[in-house]
Amino acid sequence: MFEALSEKLGGVFRALGGKGRISDGNVRDAMREIRTALLEADVNLEVARKFCDDVMAKAVGAEVVRTVRPEQMIVKIVHDELVALMGTVETRIPFVSDPPTVILMAGLQGSGKTTTCGKLARYCMSRGKKPLLVAADLKRPAAIDQLETLGRQLDVPVYAERDHQNPVRVCRNAVASARRMDRDVVILDTAGRLAIDEELMTELGQVAQGTQPHQVFLVLDAMTGQDAVNTAKVFDQRLELDGVILTKFDSDTRGGAALSVRAVTGKPIKFIGVGEKLDALEEFHSERIAGRILGMGDVVSLVEKAQETLDAAQVQKTQERMLKGQLGLDDFLSQLESLGKMGPIKSLLKMIPGVGNALGQLDINEEQLARLRGIVHSMTPRERRNPDVIEASRRRRIARGAGVEVQEVSQLVKNFLQMRPLMKQMAGMGMGGKLSMTRDLAGMGLFSGGGVPKLKPGAMAADSRHDPRARAKDQKRRKRR
């Protein structure tokens, strides 16, 4: 999401570079381009117009600080206005002191509502709560079966009454059952339709009146753009929404719903669905999303993902082995599996400031991860610990076991042995060497489409920041010039 918008905004900011003062003329030109970019991203017309007017009012005549370039000043103003547009709100669910907390989930059919109920249950469990899922969608075939499947995956009980067709009665009984079962959160998966109709609105209103939910969330498909905003307006008129959950946020949709829903409806976005797995639900933070749109990255979300996914003790152990230059392919395999749990690699790299813009439209071969894992799994423990022992006969055996060509095994071993000294240097550098990291991933075959060079012999010395000899050569070259 936002890739096209980010690219267009980046072009606008680059055009402002090199100017000593932000003038009325160049700001108006920039706002014309930004308005076009927002409209192409399916942002509401009035929202786009007001946004550009607000940026214009703050940017015209703004003095450029001696250490800040004009385009950086505009980026700061646009960032602040994006945050204001999407709104700042407490995203966490306010659980009541006298449980259970009742959450009513509403939405049209196909928006991902039932799956989002499962994701929300997992979110509540990560906060120490004991949720109960309620199958109150009695119209859609197999809706109860789908929710029960999600419940088994999460080990969360699902309340269902297959012999009743009254959703209000089912929801009331579920809340009473939650109190007996000592479940402190009740998530009501209500009925949906392909389009808004009076029957649906009446049913949801009766459920809300009968259960008095503490929170009412509307699940919207981000890919529907302005239709999602219009849907939110109708639902809010009948249910008094507390927030919106946007699904399919990881898709290639243009992002208009995310930028418009708060301004048009006044209701905040509380969560975003960023994948199909049950752990792919994130709290919505407008300042972080604004940073992603402007190519600033989102280190905070990246760190939170790592904290939730990675084993701190294992990370510390791997760091120590990197510092000693003792990293083996079993450590590499562990890192690959950890990355897989955190999400798509391209999405993770885009959260690192500066790396997202460097990647551009580069394709990352996610399937190659599975091939690499297969190769490493085909090795013996000794070969993983010390790849230097993998000679020709061993490579043929490993290739047969992994179902790949011998050349792929040779390339993996060669690249790993080349990277190991560099990883030792990078271990003490924190987030430094981001460009080197993209080169390393390219060398492992995870990038396709060009744009990032593959590792070559001596590539570790190519970056003068990491090699004293290369640094000295650069200094001599500059003196000759």
Order of alpha helices (4+ residues) and beta strands (2+ residues): alpha-alpha-alpha-alpha-beta-alpha-beta-alpha-beta-alpha-beta-alpha-beta-alpha-beta-alpha-beta-beta-alpha-alpha-alpha-alpha-alpha-alpha-beta-alpha-alpha-alpha-alpha-alpha-beta-alpha
